[in-house]
C-alpha cells in the first residue's frame, strides 16, 4: 500500500481484504477495480465503490476512469479528513490507471506521462496496460481542451 498524495492510497486486493487493518489505518473510502466481487463489511464504516474491470486490451476503462475520478473527487470534497484506498488485484494497471487519470484531471496542467512518472515515484510497479495508456492519453487530450 502506497500513499500517492496525502489521503490517496494505491495498492492491491490483499490489503483491501484486511478489513480491520483498513479501519485501523483510518481508510474511509475504498475504490475496487477488479473482475471479481469485493465486499467491505458495513461494520468498518468504509464507503465502498466497485467497478468490475478486467486487465486486458479489450477492456474499455474510460467510463470507469471518469466514474472512479468522480468517486475520488466526492470523497475529497468536504470538511472531514478522508483516506481513500484504490486497488485492483495487484495494484499495477487498473488502479494505477485510475489514480494517474485522477491526477491528470485534478491538476489540469499535469500531462499523463508526468502523472505516471510521479505515481511511480511512490509505487514503482504501476504500469497501465497498452489499452489503458491509450485511454489515459485520450483523457489527457480532453483535460487540456
ZADO-1210 file (C-alpha; in nm, 4 decimals, padded with zeros to 6 digits):
<atoms>
<atom x="00.0000" y="00.0000" z="00.0000" code="UNK" pos="1"/>
<atom x="00.1491" y="00.3312" z="-00.1111" code="UNK" pos="2"/>
<atom x="00.0389" y="00.6861" z="-00.0351" code="UNK" pos="3"/>
<atom x="00.0454" y="00.8763" z="-00.3652" code="UNK" pos="4"/>
<atom x="-00.0697" y="01.2181" z="-00.2433" code="UNK" pos="5"/>
<atom x="-00.1983" y="01.2997" z="00.1052" code="UNK" pos="6"/>
<atom x="-00.5053" y="01.0869" z="00.1689" code="UNK" pos="7"/>
<atom x="-00.4859" y="00.8879" z="-00.1570" code="UNK" pos="8"/>
<atom x="-00.3525" y="00.5345" z="-00.1282" code="UNK" pos="9"/>
<atom x="-00.2887" y="00.2766" z="-00.4004" code="UNK" pos="10"/>
<atom x="-00.2467" y="-00.0951" z="-00.3523" code="UNK" pos="11"/>
<atom x="-00.3665" y="-00.4482" z="-00.4124" code="UNK" pos="12"/>
<atom x="-00.6645" y="-00.6697" z="-00.3356" code="UNK" pos="13"/>
<atom x="-00.4910" y="-00.8465" z="-00.0482" code="UNK" pos="14"/>
<atom x="-00.4702" y="-00.5243" z="00.1537" code="UNK" pos="15"/>
<atom x="-00.8327" y="-00.4407" z="00.0707" code="UNK" pos="16"/>
<atom x="-00.9423" y="-00.7700" z="00.2275" code="UNK" pos="17"/>
<atom x="-00.7812" y="-00.6944" z="00.5651" code="UNK" pos="18"/>
<atom x="-01.0810" y="-00.5024" z="00.6984" code="UNK" pos="19"/>
<atom x="-00.9540" y="-00.4445" z="01.0493" code="UNK" pos="20"/>
<atom x="-00.6259" y="-00.3162" z="00.9094" code="UNK" pos="21"/>
<atom x="-00.8106" y="-00.0745" z="00.6758" code="UNK" pos="22"/>
<atom x="-01.0137" y="00.0526" z="00.9702" code="UNK" pos="23"/>
<atom x="-00.7054" y="00.0825" z="01.1903" code="UNK" pos="24"/>
<atom x="-00.5276" y="00.2797" z="00.9153" code="UNK" pos="25"/>
<atom x="-00.8175" y="00.5231" z="00.9028" code="UNK" pos="26"/>
<atom x="-00.9249" y="00.4331" z="00.5484" code="UNK" pos="27"/>
<atom x="-01.2637" y="00.5982" z="00.4917" code="UNK" pos="28"/>
<atom x="-01.3263" y="00.5038" z="00.1265" code="UNK" pos="29"/>
<atom x="-01.2275" y="00.2086" z="-00.0940" code="UNK" pos="30"/>
<atom x="-01.2443" y="00.2033" z="-00.4732" code="UNK" pos="31"/>
<atom x="-01.2196" y="-00.1525" z="-00.6102" code="UNK" pos="32"/>
<atom x="-01.1317" y="-00.2185" z="-00.9755" code="UNK" pos="33"/>
<atom x="-01.1401" y="-00.5964" z="-01.0075" code="UNK" pos="34"/>
<atom x="-01.3151" y="-00.8583" z="-01.2155" code="UNK" pos="35"/>
<atom x="-01.4218" y="-01.0450" z="-00.9016" code="UNK" pos="36"/>
<atom x="-01.6683" y="-00.9152" z="-00.6441" code="UNK" pos="37"/>
<atom x="-01.5155" y="-00.7376" z="-00.3467" code="UNK" pos="38"/>
<atom x="-01.7107" y="-00.6796" z="-00.0270" code="UNK" pos="39"/>
<atom x="-01.6248" y="-00.4442" z="00.2551" code="UNK" pos="40"/>
<atom x="-01.8288" y="-00.5203" z="00.5696" code="UNK" pos="41"/>
<atom x="-02.0648" y="-00.2481" z="00.6876" code="UNK" pos="42"/>
<atom x="-01.9166" y="-00.2616" z="01.0381" code="UNK" pos="43"/>
<atom x="-01.5976" y="-00.0985" z="00.9075" code="UNK" pos="44"/>
<atom x="-01.7840" y="00.2238" z="00.8253" code="UNK" pos="45"/>
<atom x="-01.5900" y="00.2402" z="00.4980" code="UNK" pos="46"/>
<atom x="-01.7615" y="00.3815" z="00.1893" code="UNK" pos="47"/>
<atom x="-01.7039" y="00.1295" z="-00.0902" code="UNK" pos="48"/>
<atom x="-01.7457" y="00.1574" z="-00.4662" code="UNK" pos="49"/>
<atom x="-01.6637" y="-00.1204" z="-00.7103" code="UNK" pos="50"/>
<atom x="-01.6226" y="-00.1349" z="-01.0845" code="UNK" pos="51"/>
<atom x="-01.5957" y="-00.4755" z="-01.2465" code="UNK" pos="52"/>
<atom x="-01.2933" y="-00.4265" z="-01.4699" code="UNK" pos="53"/>
<atom x="-01.0640" y="-00.6742" z="-01.6418" code="UNK" pos="54"/>
<atom x="-00.6985" y="-00.6022" z="-01.7073" code="UNK" pos="55"/>
<atom x="-00.6805" y="-00.6752" z="-02.0791" code="UNK" pos="56"/>
<atom x="-00.6512" y="-00.4939" z="-02.4104" code="UNK" pos="57"/>
<atom x="-01.0229" y="-00.5227" z="-02.4882" code="UNK" pos="58"/>
<atom x="-01.1357" y="-00.3539" z="-02.1663" code="UNK" pos="59"/>
<atom x="-01.2736" y="-00.0044" z="-02.2115" code="UNK" pos="60"/>
<atom x="-01.1652" y="00.1713" z="-01.8944" code="UNK" pos="61"/>
<atom x="-01.2709" y="00.5235" z="-01.9910" code="UNK" pos="62"/>
<atom x="-01.6166" y="00.5105" z="-01.8276" code="UNK" pos="63"/>
<atom x="-01.4698" y="00.3640" z="-01.5083" code="UNK" pos="64"/>
<atom x="-01.1913" y="00.6226" z="-01.5171" code="UNK" pos="65"/>
<atom x="-01.4456" y="00.9025" z="-01.5179" code="UNK" pos="66"/>
<atom x="-01.6729" y="00.7408" z="-01.2564" code="UNK" pos="67"/>
<atom x="-01.3742" y="00.6471" z="-01.0406" code="UNK" pos="68"/>
<atom x="-01.2353" y="01.0001" z="-01.0557" code="UNK" pos="69"/>
<atom x="-01.5786" y="01.1342" z="-00.9598" code="UNK" pos="70"/>
<atom x="-01.5848" y="00.8965" z="-00.6602" code="UNK" pos="71"/>
<atom x="-01.2420" y="01.0275" z="-00.5557" code="UNK" pos="72"/>
<atom x="-01.3418" y="01.3907" z="-00.6027" code="UNK" pos="73"/>
<atom x="-01.6606" y="01.3423" z="-00.3994" code="UNK" pos="74"/>
<atom x="-01.4623" y="01.1698" z="-00.1240" code="UNK" pos="75"/>
<atom x="-01.2172" y="01.4587" z="-00.1000" code="UNK" pos="76"/>
<atom x="-01.4908" y="01.7241" z="-00.1046" code="UNK" pos="77"/>
<atom x="-01.5992" y="01.8144" z="00.2444" code="UNK" pos="78"/>
<atom x="-01.4722" y="01.9150" z="00.5845" code="UNK" pos="79"/>
<atom x="-01.3713" y="01.5845" z="00.7331" code="UNK" pos="80"/>
<atom x="-01.0363" y="01.4213" z="00.6635" code="UNK" pos="81"/>
<atom x="-01.0517" y="01.1196" z="00.4351" code="UNK" pos="82"/>
<atom x="-00.8177" y="00.8422" z="00.3341" code="UNK" pos="83"/>
<atom x="-00.9078" y="00.6693" z="00.0092" code="UNK" pos="84"/>
<atom x="-00.7664" y="00.3311" z="-00.0898" code="UNK" pos="85"/>
<atom x="-00.7761" y="00.2489" z="-00.4630" code="UNK" pos="86"/>
<atom x="-00.6940" y="-00.1078" z="-00.5597" code="UNK" pos="87"/>
<atom x="-00.7094" y="-00.3754" z="-00.8247" code="UNK" pos="88"/>
<atom x="-00.5781" y="-00.7308" z="-00.7927" code="UNK" pos="89"/>
<atom x="-00.2069" y="-00.6402" z="-00.7919" code="UNK" pos="90"/>
<atom x="-00.2066" y="-00.2596" z="-00.7662" code="UNK" pos="91"/>
<atom x="-00.0292" y="-00.2262" z="-01.1000" code="UNK" pos="92"/>
<atom x="-00.2504" y="-00.1492" z="-01.4012" code="UNK" pos="93"/>
<atom x="-00.6202" y="-00.0823" z="-01.3345" code="UNK" pos="94"/>
<atom x="-00.5904" y="00.1038" z="-01.0054" code="UNK" pos="95"/>
<atom x="-00.2735" y="00.2766" z="-01.1225" code="UNK" pos="96"/>
<atom x="-00.4588" y="00.3980" z="-01.4316" code="UNK" pos="97"/>
<atom x="-00.7426" y="00.5482" z="-01.2275" code="UNK" pos="98"/>
<atom x="-00.5022" y="00.7236" z="-00.9901" code="UNK" pos="99"/>
<atom x="-00.2975" y="00.8599" z="-01.2823" code="UNK" pos="100"/>
<atom x="-00.6189" y="00.9745" z="-01.4532" code="UNK" pos="101"/>
<atom x="-00.7321" y="01.1435" z="-01.1331" code="UNK" pos="102"/>
<atom x="-00.4054" y="01.3368" z="-01.1106" code="UNK" pos="103"/>
<atom x="-00.4294" y="01.4402" z="-01.4776" code="UNK" pos="104"/>
<atom x="-00.7803" y="01.5771" z="-01.4259" code="UNK" pos="105"/>
<atom x="-00.7246" y="01.7271" z="-01.0807" code="UNK" pos="106"/>
<atom x="-00.4104" y="01.9114" z="-01.1845" code="UNK" pos="107"/>
<atom x="-00.5093" y="02.0152" z="-01.5367" code="UNK" pos="108"/>
<atom x="-00.1555" y="02.1177" z="-01.6209" code="UNK" pos="109"/>
<atom x="-00.0154" y="01.7713" z="-01.5495" code="UNK" pos="110"/>
<atom x="00.0373" y="01.5626" z="-01.8655" code="UNK" pos="111"/>
<atom x="-00.0323" y="01.1882" z="-01.8483" code="UNK" pos="112"/>
<atom x="00.3375" y="01.0926" z="-01.8685" code="UNK" pos="113"/>
<atom x="00.4274" y="01.3297" z="-01.5848" code="UNK" pos="114"/>
<atom x="00.1420" y="01.1990" z="-01.3696" code="UNK" pos="115"/>
<atom x="00.2533" y="00.8401" z="-01.4350" code="UNK" pos="116"/>
<atom x="00.6156" y="00.9256" z="-01.3525" code="UNK" pos="117"/>
<atom x="00.5025" y="01.0906" z="-01.0293" code="UNK" pos="118"/>
<atom x="00.2895" y="00.7909" z="-00.9264" code="UNK" pos="119"/>
<atom x="00.5851" y="00.5613" z="-00.9973" code="UNK" pos="120"/>
<atom x="00.7972" y="00.7595" z="-00.7500" code="UNK" pos="121"/>
<atom x="00.5510" y="00.6403" z="-00.4853" code="UNK" pos="122"/>
<atom x="00.4709" y="00.2933" z="-00.6256" code="UNK" pos="123"/>
<atom x="00.7309" y="00.1763" z="-00.8756" code="UNK" pos="124"/>
<atom x="00.5296" y="-00.1197" z="-01.0055" code="UNK" pos="125"/>
<atom x="00.2491" y="00.0924" z="-01.1551" code="UNK" pos="126"/>
<atom x="00.2269" y="00.0040" z="-01.5247" code="UNK" pos="127"/>
<atom x="-00.1012" y="00.0595" z="-01.7124" code="UNK" pos="128"/>
<atom x="-00.1565" y="-00.1859" z="-01.9977" code="UNK" pos="129"/>
<atom x="-00.1385" y="-00.0518" z="-02.3558" code="UNK" pos="130"/>
<atom x="-00.5149" y="-00.0114" z="-02.3916" code="UNK" pos="131"/>
<atom x="-00.5323" y="00.1852" z="-02.0667" code="UNK" pos="132"/>
<atom x="-00.2415" y="00.4044" z="-02.1790" code="UNK" pos="133"/>
<atom x="-00.4351" y="00.4946" z="-02.4949" code="UNK" pos="134"/>
<atom x="-00.7402" y="00.5791" z="-02.2861" code="UNK" pos="135"/>
<atom x="-00.5334" y="00.7900" z="-02.0452" code="UNK" pos="136"/>
<atom x="-00.3879" y="00.9788" z="-02.3410" code="UNK" pos="137"/>
<atom x="-00.7420" y="01.0436" z="-02.4642" code="UNK" pos="138"/>
<atom x="-00.8384" y="01.1650" z="-02.1175" code="UNK" pos="139"/>
<atom x="-00.5359" y="01.3949" z="-02.1178" code="UNK" pos="140"/>
<atom x="-00.6386" y="01.5490" z="-02.4504" code="UNK" pos="141"/>
<atom x="-00.9855" y="01.6186" z="-02.3055" code="UNK" pos="142"/>
<atom x="-00.8357" y="01.7724" z="-01.9910" code="UNK" pos="143"/>
<atom x="-00.6309" y="02.0219" z="-02.1884" code="UNK" pos="144"/>
<atom x="-00.9046" y="02.1253" z="-02.4352" code="UNK" pos="145"/>
</atoms>
